Amino acid sequence: MDPVSCYSGSSYAERPTSLIWQDQRFEISKIISGDLYPEKKRFTVQIVTGEYFLLEYNFFIDQWVIIPL
C-alpha cells in the first residue's frame, strides 16, 4: 500500500489526497505548494490535524518520502 494516496488524472500524483503517518491515515486538508522537478514531484501539505508535511515522489524509483515539518 502506498503511503500517499493521490488524485491522478492525466498523470500520476497530480494532487495528494491522504497520507499514512505512524500507522494512521490522515486526509490532506490543504496543499500549500507543489513543485515539479525532472526526477520528482514535491508537495507541502497540511493534514486535518493541522500538522504540515513535505511529500516527495521520486519518478525513477517509484517511491514516496514523507517528512514532518
Backbone bond lengths (Angstrom), bond angles and torsions (degrees), N, CA, C in turn:
res aa  C-N    CA-C-N  psi(-1)  N-CA   C-N-CA  omega(-1)  CA-C   N-CA-C  phi
1 M - - - 1.461 - - 1.533 108.55 -
2 D 1.320 115.85 131.13 1.467 120.10 177.68 1.521 110.37 -67.69
3 P 1.343 117.25 141.65 1.460 119.76 177.57 1.529 113.28 -73.14
4 V 1.333 116.50 -12.33 1.464 121.45 179.08 1.531 108.29 -129.23
5 S 1.315 116.38 129.46 1.464 121.32 173.38 1.523 107.72 -100.84
6 C 1.329 115.13 142.95 1.466 119.91 -174.25 1.511 111.83 -136.45
7 Y 1.330 113.89 155.48 1.455 120.57 163.95 1.521 105.26 -82.47
8 S 1.309 116.58 129.97 1.459 121.32 177.93 1.519 108.08 -130.24
9 G 1.314 115.19 109.62 1.464 120.71 178.34 1.511 109.69 -95.55
10 S 1.328 116.43 -95.79 1.466 120.46 -179.37 1.525 112.60 -80.90
11 S 1.345 117.72 -14.95 1.466 121.27 176.27 1.525 109.30 -146.87
12 Y 1.325 116.50 161.84 1.462 120.81 -178.06 1.528 110.23 -70.49
13 A 1.304 115.02 142.97 1.473 123.32 173.47 1.524 112.77 61.23
14 E 1.320 116.46 48.59 1.465 118.77 176.51 1.519 111.63 -69.87
15 R 1.357 115.35 -36.43 1.470 119.81 -177.91 1.524 108.82 -153.79
16 P 1.355 118.00 119.52 1.463 119.45 177.66 1.530 110.58 -69.44
17 T 1.341 116.01 142.62 1.465 120.49 -178.51 1.530 112.69 -116.72
18 S 1.335 117.53 -26.32 1.466 120.98 177.43 1.520 109.22 -158.40
19 L 1.340 115.44 163.81 1.457 120.59 178.08 1.522 109.29 -143.32
20 I 1.325 114.91 157.98 1.460 120.98 174.95 1.520 107.55 -106.89
21 W 1.337 115.36 123.75 1.459 121.77 179.40 1.520 107.92 -135.07
22 Q 1.319 116.57 125.86 1.461 122.94 -178.94 1.529 110.86 51.83
23 D 1.340 115.34 48.53 1.461 124.43 176.16 1.532 114.56 64.86
24 Q 1.314 118.01 18.16 1.462 121.77 176.23 1.518 109.45 -126.42
25 R 1.320 115.42 141.74 1.469 120.72 176.91 1.522 109.05 -91.80
26 F 1.334 115.66 133.33 1.457 122.59 179.14 1.522 109.33 -125.85
27 E 1.312 116.46 135.19 1.460 121.39 174.06 1.530 108.86 -75.02
28 I 1.306 115.37 143.75 1.462 121.19 175.83 1.519 107.65 -87.26
29 S 1.329 115.70 122.45 1.465 119.56 -177.60 1.522 112.22 -91.90
30 K 1.346 117.03 -24.44 1.465 119.11 -177.14 1.525 109.89 -154.71
31 I 1.322 115.79 136.18 1.466 121.10 171.65 1.521 106.37 -98.41
32 I 1.315 115.72 114.62 1.461 121.61 -177.66 1.530 110.36 -77.60
33 S 1.329 116.62 -44.73 1.461 120.48 178.80 1.522 109.37 -154.93
34 G 1.310 115.09 158.80 1.455 121.93 176.15 1.510 109.20 -144.57
35 D 1.328 116.19 133.23 1.462 121.35 -178.75 1.521 109.51 -131.83
36 L 1.317 115.09 146.53 1.457 121.78 178.37 1.516 108.61 -117.38
37 Y 1.317 116.12 128.83 1.461 123.84 177.25 1.523 107.57 -121.90
38 P 1.327 118.54 164.61 1.470 119.35 -179.65 1.535 113.58 -57.54
39 E 1.319 117.48 -32.29 1.459 121.02 -175.66 1.525 114.44 -106.23
40 K 1.354 117.85 -9.99 1.466 118.69 -175.12 1.519 112.46 -159.52
41 K 1.339 113.30 165.68 1.463 122.32 168.17 1.520 106.52 -113.46
42 R 1.321 116.48 143.61 1.462 121.09 -179.08 1.522 108.86 -133.36
43 F 1.333 115.93 132.92 1.456 122.59 179.39 1.525 109.56 -129.19
44 T 1.313 117.02 138.60 1.455 121.88 166.71 1.522 105.37 -104.97
45 V 1.350 115.90 125.21 1.456 120.11 -173.68 1.525 110.96 -132.13
46 Q 1.326 114.63 161.47 1.456 122.06 172.23 1.527 106.78 -119.27
47 I 1.341 116.31 133.77 1.458 119.87 177.85 1.527 109.12 -95.58
48 V 1.327 116.00 173.45 1.464 121.30 -173.24 1.530 113.26 -62.27
49 T 1.322 118.93 -21.65 1.469 121.72 178.66 1.524 112.19 -81.51
50 G 1.341 117.10 -7.10 1.460 121.37 -179.31 1.516 113.74 98.30
51 E 1.329 117.96 -6.85 1.459 121.22 -179.82 1.529 110.51 -77.81
52 Y 1.337 114.86 153.48 1.465 121.65 -179.73 1.526 110.03 -111.77
53 F 1.352 114.68 145.11 1.455 121.16 179.27 1.519 110.14 -139.10
54 L 1.324 114.81 151.38 1.453 122.36 170.11 1.521 106.13 -103.54
55 L 1.327 116.50 125.71 1.457 122.48 179.08 1.520 108.24 -114.51
56 E 1.325 116.49 128.88 1.460 120.86 177.14 1.518 109.48 -126.52
57 Y 1.329 115.04 130.07 1.458 120.46 175.11 1.518 108.44 -113.20
58 N 1.345 116.49 119.95 1.457 122.50 179.54 1.530 108.65 -92.81
59 F 1.344 116.78 118.36 1.461 122.21 -178.88 1.521 112.26 -62.53
60 F 1.331 116.73 -40.87 1.460 121.37 -170.99 1.527 113.39 -71.69
61 I 1.322 117.08 -34.61 1.470 119.20 -179.73 1.529 112.03 -108.41
62 D 1.339 116.93 2.36 1.465 122.48 177.28 1.530 110.60 52.44
63 Q 1.337 115.21 56.24 1.466 119.62 -175.44 1.527 111.71 -142.71
64 W 1.336 114.24 140.35 1.461 121.95 175.14 1.523 109.93 -95.99
65 V 1.337 115.47 144.89 1.461 123.13 170.53 1.517 106.16 -122.81
66 I 1.339 116.18 133.17 1.469 122.37 178.78 1.508 108.19 -116.76
67 I 1.337 116.73 123.90 1.460 122.35 -178.47 1.513 108.80 -124.37
68 P 1.340 118.04 119.18 1.472 119.51 176.57 1.518 109.90 -70.52
69 L 1.316 116.63 143.29 1.483 120.93 179.58 1.509 110.49 -109.07
